[in-house]
Amino acid sequence: MAEPLTIFLIVDNAPDAEDDCYALRGTVIQEDGQEVWRDQEGRWIPLDDDWRGRRREVKPEVADILGPAPYVLSVVVRPLPEGDLDGVPLGWKLPS
């Protein structure tokens, strides 16, 4: 059964640059015995075994920003010179 989950994506830019942040709404599903987060734009992240222990409850005062999912999971990525992101599968694109 699909479980709603918001990914709070933090793009860790250069040391002196401000980081970019995105609230991405998706669901957690089982694929080949592993839990995977997917969104409607085709982005996906394989989740490690302890992701449930690291997720945080979405409080009512931030639900308008983070969306309707009851939980949020922070994921930090770093831009690579070729335009890909370190920390997510190859080919991942940031929201426009």
Secondary structure, 3 states (H helix, E strand, C coil): CCEEEEEEEEECCCCCCCCEEEEEEEEEEEECCEEEEEECCCCEEECCCCHHHHCEECCHHHHHHHCCCCEEEEEEEEECCCCCEECCCCCCCCCC
